[in-house]
Structures are given as C-alpha cells and as structure tokens.
Amino acid sequence: MGDRLAKKTALVTGGASGIGRASAIRFASEGARVAVNDINAAGLDEVVSTIRGQGGEAIAFPGDVSNSSVVDEIVETIARRWGRLDILLNCAFFMTIGLIGDLTDEDWRSNYTVTLDGTFFTIRAALRHMRSQHGGSIINISSGGGVRQEVTIGPYCAAKRAILSLTETVAIEYGRDGIRCNAICPGPIATPPLLAFVAQMPGRPGKNSADIYNDQLPMGRMGQPEEMANVALFLASDEASYVNGATIVADSGVAVRAASPKFDQ
C-alpha cells in the first residue's frame, strides 16, 4: 500500500470493469477510500471485495449515472459517510455500433445519456462538495475517438469529444476554487469490449485478428487498463497540482499517425 492518495475519498463511475476497475483498485492501493459505481452489481462486488482483500476501504454503489437523482444520492451518501469527496473519475460510457444514416433516435441518444449526461451529472454533484472544501480533482475518461473519428462509432466519438469541451469548461470555471479538471484519451486498451470487437474481425493465414491489430499499433500492442489507471493516479494526486484543463493522450502513438489500424476487407 502506498500513500499518494492518503486521506482522500474517490468516486469511480463505470468501475466494475476495464479502466474503471483498474483505477479503483489503484486508488485504493495508494490510500484512498473508494466508492465504486456501475450498473453491473456483480462486477462491483468483485472490485470492492478485491480492494478490501488488499487492505483497502471501498463501498459499492450500483446505479445508472444517466439518472441525475441516482447520481445526487450517491454523492450525498459518500459525503455523509466519509465527510468529503476529493476525486471523481468518470469512466461510465455506452456505445452503439452503426453508420450514422442507419442509427435510430435511441441509438444516438443512448450514447449521450450515459457518456455525456452521466459525466455532467456526476461533475455537478461533486462540485457542490469540492467547492465547499476548496479542492478536488475531476478526471474524465474521453477516448482516442474524442480526438479523431472512426466509422460505425460516430455517436460515441461525438460524446467523447464533447467530454473534452466539458472538461475545459469546468477547469476554467472552478480553478480558483482549487478544483482541477482533466481528461484522459486512452487508445486501444485491452478491455472486454475491444477484445471482443477485435476477435470477431477477419484474420489471415498464419495470423489471427489480434496479431494483425497489434502489428499496426506504434508500440506493437494494446495498452492495459492498469496503464491508464497510472495516468489517472497522477492526475488524482497532489503531484499534478498545477495540471488543469489538460487532455492526456495515452494511445501508443496512434493519434500522431496518418491512419488508424485497419483490417483487410
């Protein structure tokens, strides 16, 4: 156990798997008390059990962040239980797949209600406490799709780009309250959704689809959720005390290439 987040309280949304799970565990390993939210109750129980098994303090909050009353209740419960909220990490998102012209109204809106609205709701609720305690770190998980586009995930990319704008607005509006707001744009990370997506893509003789995908990444591999958790840890800690309104791209170098990885058609 470390102490980079000692005596701090954190809320992680979308914390049942992937980057959220890895970050919740990492925060706890550095001394934070961690509230973990997700709609996946079983996944939440596993994360909380893991943290407690390692000697940390954690509590699960099942719920849908697209419902502002649910978010408000989560944050108020954290404040009553632990007296403060120092760190907010927004990982919750929803993605639909399809070309823009084929999407339904619900396909479009579902990306925004969780990914963008949920981020706004948690920030708004957290600000009430962070302003009164004159300090806090808000970290929003955007995406490589927030800085560049890809076919069939247009609503997701649009919502993730909007998160970057929201991040910058919060940074300039509340910096004088001692509140920092930053974003992380992960690239290809070995989370269950991406692994499932890659697995169903075509391979070729001698190489499976994962090998083809990894070969096209500048570092030759996908990132791990724990690597993104380390970036989040820095932004959550006092080591990042003058980092505000920043977007950290952690993507193996994909964003600086002329093209993203493609599969043979």
C-alpha positions as CSV (number, residue, x, y, z in Angstrom):
1,M,0.0,0.0,0.0
2,G,1.2,3.5,-0.9
3,D,0.2,6.9,0.4
4,R,-0.1,9.1,-2.7
5,L,-3.9,9.5,-2.0
6,A,-3.8,9.1,1.7
7,K,-6.9,10.5,3.5
8,K,-8.6,11.2,0.2
9,T,-12.0,10.0,-0.9
10,A,-12.7,9.0,-4.5
11,L,-15.7,8.1,-6.6
12,V,-15.2,6.0,-9.7
13,T,-18.0,5.5,-12.2
14,G,-18.0,2.6,-14.6
15,G,-15.9,0.9,-12.1
16,A,-16.9,-2.7,-12.5
17,S,-14.5,-3.5,-15.3
18,G,-11.8,-2.2,-17.6
19,I,-10.1,1.2,-16.8
20,G,-12.6,2.0,-14.0
21,R,-11.9,-1.2,-12.2
22,A,-8.2,-0.9,-12.5
23,S,-8.3,2.7,-11.3
24,A,-10.5,2.0,-8.3
25,I,-8.0,-0.7,-7.2
26,R,-5.0,1.5,-7.9
27,F,-6.5,4.5,-6.0
28,A,-7.2,2.2,-3.0
29,S,-3.7,0.8,-3.1
30,E,-2.4,4.4,-2.6
31,G,-4.6,5.0,0.4
32,A,-7.9,6.4,-0.9
33,R,-11.3,5.4,0.3
34,V,-13.1,4.4,-2.9
35,A,-16.7,4.5,-3.8
36,V,-17.3,2.4,-7.0
37,N,-20.3,2.9,-9.2
38,D,-21.6,0.8,-12.1
39,I,-24.8,-0.8,-13.4
40,N,-23.1,-4.2,-13.1
41,A,-23.7,-5.1,-9.4
42,A,-21.8,-8.4,-9.6
43,G,-18.8,-6.7,-11.1
44,L,-19.0,-4.0,-8.4
45,D,-19.0,-6.7,-5.6
46,E,-15.9,-8.3,-7.1
47,V,-14.0,-4.9,-7.2
48,V,-14.9,-4.0,-3.7
49,S,-14.0,-7.5,-2.5
50,T,-10.6,-7.2,-4.2
51,I,-9.9,-3.8,-2.6
52,R,-10.9,-4.9,0.8
53,G,-8.9,-8.1,0.4
54,Q,-5.8,-5.9,-0.2
55,G,-6.5,-3.9,3.0
56,G,-8.3,-1.0,1.4
57,E,-11.6,0.7,2.1
58,A,-14.3,0.6,-0.6
59,I,-18.1,0.6,-1.0
60,A,-20.3,-0.3,-4.0
61,F,-22.9,2.0,-5.4
62,P,-25.0,0.2,-8.1
63,G,-26.8,2.7,-10.3
64,D,-27.3,4.3,-13.7
65,V,-25.4,7.7,-13.9
66,S,-27.7,8.8,-16.7
67,N,-30.3,9.4,-13.9
68,S,-29.3,12.6,-12.1
69,S,-31.3,11.7,-8.9
70,V,-29.3,8.5,-8.6
71,V,-26.0,10.4,-9.0
72,D,-27.1,13.0,-6.5
73,E,-27.9,10.3,-3.9
74,I,-24.6,8.5,-4.5
75,V,-22.6,11.7,-3.9
76,E,-24.6,12.8,-0.9
77,T,-24.2,9.3,0.6
78,I,-20.4,9.5,0.1
79,A,-20.3,12.9,1.8
80,R,-22.3,11.7,4.8
81,R,-20.2,8.6,5.2
82,W,-16.8,10.0,4.6
83,G,-17.2,13.7,5.1
84,R,-15.8,14.8,1.7
85,L,-15.2,14.0,-1.9
86,D,-11.7,14.6,-3.2
87,I,-11.5,12.7,-6.5
88,L,-14.0,12.0,-9.2
89,L,-13.1,9.6,-12.1
90,N,-15.8,9.4,-14.8
91,C,-15.4,6.1,-16.7
92,A,-19.0,5.2,-17.4
93,F,-20.0,5.1,-21.1
94,F,-22.3,3.5,-23.6
95,M,-21.5,2.7,-27.3
96,T,-23.8,1.8,-30.2
97,I,-22.4,0.5,-33.5
98,G,-23.6,1.6,-36.9
99,L,-23.3,4.1,-39.7
100,I,-24.8,7.5,-39.0
101,G,-27.6,7.0,-41.6
102,D,-28.7,3.7,-40.0
103,L,-29.0,4.8,-36.4
104,T,-32.3,5.3,-34.6
105,D,-33.1,8.2,-32.3
106,E,-32.5,5.8,-29.4
107,D,-29.1,4.7,-30.8
108,W,-27.9,8.3,-30.9
109,R,-29.3,9.4,-27.5
110,S,-28.2,6.3,-25.6
111,N,-24.6,7.3,-26.2
112,Y,-25.2,10.8,-24.8
113,T,-27.4,9.9,-21.8
114,V,-24.7,7.8,-20.2
115,T,-21.4,9.0,-21.7
116,L,-22.0,12.8,-21.6
117,D,-25.1,13.4,-19.4
118,G,-23.7,11.0,-16.8
119,T,-20.4,12.8,-16.8
120,F,-22.1,16.2,-16.4
121,F,-24.4,14.9,-13.6
122,T,-21.5,13.5,-11.5
123,I,-19.4,16.6,-12.0
124,R,-22.3,18.9,-11.0
125,A,-22.9,16.8,-7.9
126,A,-19.3,16.6,-7.0
127,L,-18.7,20.4,-7.4
128,R,-21.2,21.1,-4.5
129,H,-18.8,19.4,-2.1
130,M,-15.5,20.2,-3.8
131,R,-16.2,23.9,-3.8
132,S,-17.1,24.0,-0.1
133,Q,-13.9,22.1,0.8
134,H,-11.9,24.3,-1.7
135,G,-10.3,21.5,-3.6
136,G,-10.7,18.4,-5.7
137,S,-9.6,16.5,-8.8
138,I,-12.0,15.6,-11.5
139,I,-10.8,13.2,-14.2
140,N,-12.9,12.4,-17.3
141,I,-12.1,9.4,-19.5
142,S,-12.6,10.5,-23.1
143,S,-11.1,8.4,-25.9
144,G,-8.9,8.4,-28.9
145,G,-12.3,8.7,-30.5
146,G,-12.6,12.1,-28.9
147,V,-9.7,13.5,-30.9
148,R,-10.2,11.6,-34.2
149,Q,-13.1,9.7,-35.8
150,E,-13.8,6.1,-36.9
151,V,-16.6,4.6,-38.9
152,T,-19.5,2.9,-37.1
153,I,-18.9,4.6,-33.7
154,G,-19.9,8.2,-34.6
155,P,-22.2,8.8,-31.6
156,Y,-19.6,7.5,-29.2
157,C,-16.9,9.7,-30.8
158,A,-19.2,12.8,-30.7
159,A,-20.0,12.2,-27.0
160,K,-16.3,11.7,-26.1
161,R,-15.3,14.8,-27.9
162,A,-18.0,16.8,-26.0
163,I,-16.4,15.5,-22.8
164,L,-13.2,17.3,-23.7
165,S,-15.1,20.6,-24.1
166,L,-16.9,20.0,-20.8
167,T,-13.5,19.2,-19.1
168,E,-12.0,22.5,-20.3
169,T,-15.1,24.5,-19.2
170,V,-15.0,23.1,-15.7
171,A,-11.3,23.7,-15.5
172,I,-11.6,27.4,-16.2
173,E,-14.8,28.0,-14.2
174,Y,-13.6,26.3,-11.0
175,G,-9.8,26.5,-11.0
176,R,-9.9,29.4,-8.4
177,D,-11.9,27.1,-6.1
178,G,-8.9,24.7,-6.0
179,I,-10.6,22.2,-8.3
180,R,-8.7,20.7,-11.2
181,C,-10.5,19.0,-14.1
182,N,-8.5,17.0,-16.7
183,A,-9.2,14.3,-19.3
184,I,-7.5,11.2,-20.5
185,C,-7.9,9.9,-24.0
186,P,-7.0,6.2,-24.0
187,G,-6.1,4.5,-27.2
188,P,-6.6,0.8,-27.9
189,I,-6.9,-0.7,-24.4
190,A,-7.3,-4.5,-23.7
191,T,-10.8,-4.1,-22.2
192,P,-13.5,-6.7,-22.7
193,P,-15.4,-4.7,-25.4
194,L,-12.3,-4.1,-27.5
195,L,-11.1,-7.6,-27.2
196,A,-14.5,-8.9,-28.3
197,F,-14.5,-6.5,-31.2
198,V,-11.0,-7.5,-32.4
199,A,-11.8,-11.2,-32.0
200,Q,-14.7,-11.0,-34.5
201,M,-12.6,-9.3,-37.2
202,P,-11.1,-11.3,-40.1
203,G,-7.7,-12.8,-39.7
204,R,-5.5,-14.3,-42.4
205,P,-3.4,-17.5,-42.7
206,G,-0.8,-17.6,-40.0
207,K,-2.1,-14.6,-38.1
208,N,-5.2,-14.1,-36.1
209,S,-7.1,-10.8,-35.9
210,A,-5.4,-9.7,-32.6
211,D,-2.0,-10.2,-34.1
212,I,-3.0,-8.1,-37.2
213,Y,-4.4,-5.4,-35.0
214,N,-1.4,-5.2,-32.7
215,D,1.1,-5.2,-35.6
216,Q,-0.4,-1.8,-36.7
217,L,0.0,-0.1,-33.4
218,P,3.1,2.0,-32.9
219,M,4.2,0.1,-29.8
220,G,3.0,-3.2,-31.2
221,R,0.5,-4.0,-28.5
222,M,-2.7,-2.8,-26.9
223,G,-2.5,-0.9,-23.6
224,Q,-3.6,-2.5,-20.3
225,P,-6.2,-0.9,-18.1
226,E,-3.6,-0.6,-15.3
227,E,-1.6,1.7,-17.5
228,M,-4.5,4.1,-17.8
229,A,-5.0,3.8,-14.0
230,N,-1.5,5.0,-13.5
231,V,-2.3,8.1,-15.6
232,A,-5.4,8.7,-13.6
233,L,-3.5,8.2,-10.3
234,F,-1.1,11.0,-11.3
235,L,-4.0,13.4,-12.1
236,A,-5.7,12.5,-8.9
237,S,-2.6,13.1,-6.8
238,D,-1.1,16.3,-5.5
239,E,1.8,15.7,-7.9
240,A,-0.5,17.1,-10.6
241,S,-1.3,20.2,-8.5
242,Y,-0.8,22.6,-11.5
243,V,-2.3,20.4,-14.2
244,N,-5.8,21.8,-15.0
245,G,-7.8,21.7,-18.3
246,A,-5.3,19.2,-19.8
247,T,-6.0,16.3,-22.1
248,I,-3.5,13.5,-21.8
249,V,-3.5,11.1,-24.8
250,A,-2.2,7.7,-23.9
251,D,-2.6,5.6,-27.0
252,S,0.7,4.1,-28.1
253,G,1.2,6.9,-30.6
254,V,-1.9,6.2,-32.7
255,A,-3.1,9.8,-32.7
256,V,0.1,11.1,-34.4
257,R,-0.1,8.6,-37.2
258,A,-1.6,9.3,-40.6
259,A,-4.1,6.4,-40.2
260,S,-5.6,4.2,-37.5
261,P,-5.1,0.4,-37.7
262,K,-7.3,-1.3,-40.4
263,F,-8.3,-4.8,-41.1
264,D,-8.1,-6.4,-44.5
265,Q,-11.5,-6.4,-46.2
